[in-house]
Amino acid sequence: MHLVDCQNDFLLVREFPGTKRCTSEHTICNRNSHDLGVQGRCAGSFSCLSWMPRFEAQKSPMAPYHIRHYQDSDYESVVDVFTKGMEEHIPATFRHMLMLPRTLLLLLGVPLTLVLVSGSWLLAVVCFFFLLLLLRLLAGQPWKQYVAKCLQTDMVDITKSYLNVHGACFWVAESGGQVVGMVAAQPDKDSPLGGKQLQLFRLSVSSQHRGQGIAKALVRTVLQFARDQGYSDVVLGTSTLQQSAMTLYLGMGFQKTGEYFISMFWRLVGISTFELKYSFPSA
């Protein structure tokens, strides 16, 4: 294995056995299409194997993986990875809510009030645990609603929403014949005048396959796709709870451009969403 400069300042590519050096800025020829490259075609993209998506840390001693375009047979696995990835944020949301001063006041004030009014400590204890259960349900509800909304909109038909749309695409990371990660990209409808921005969506990696560089490889896949399609920027949004995602994006060159609250619930619990942008150098 060795590094080759593919005449592109975007990334040094690892060359594995069975590959040739890049014949152009955007493609790599491959004698074994099962091992390297992104197979298939997204609307408006190139048909040759892309040299970008599968090279960075794609071969791990623990679990080899590769990145390819979504296929309809992946649907159930994609939904499973996405749903579990979103629901993993529920415990962190619950812990965050417990640390809020207003929450502590509620958990202590209401039971103590019951003791003063009724004189029953048992009632106070029951009330305390009831409030904890209520807070846990509240912490999970927004994430479950978000998943349900996604499955009723763009993810109800991924091929139609992404692969058949010019300038959009949907990729999966596969390991051991199973889908273990995913990412999507669509043209940003709110692009500024004179700009052409691509929005990164639905990045998720199975918890059993993290720490192998899969998320970084998926993001780089989107960045290379955006560059090849002539986009000026890649934009996305991520919450303050998603610290690992934030670290990943900032480490790859994304910059914070804004902060907002998705809904009144998130404002009340103090969990905001950061807008991030990766800008390509002007030609």
Buried (B, 14 or more C-beta within 10 A) or exposed (E): EEEBEBEBEBBEBBBBEEBEEBEEEBBBBBEEEEBBBBBBEBEBBBEBBBBBBBBBBBBBEEEEBBBBBBBEEBBEBBBEBBBEBBBEBBEBBBEBBBEBEEBEEBBEEBBEEBBEEEEEEEBBEEBBEEBEEEBBEBBBEBBBEBBEEBEEEBBEEBBEBBBEBEBBBBBBBBBEEBBBBBBBBBBBEEBEEEEBBBBBBBBBBBEEBEEBBBBBBBBBBBBBBBBBBEBBBBBBBBBBBBEEBBEBBEEBEBEEEEEEBBEEBBEEBEBBBBBBBBBBEEE
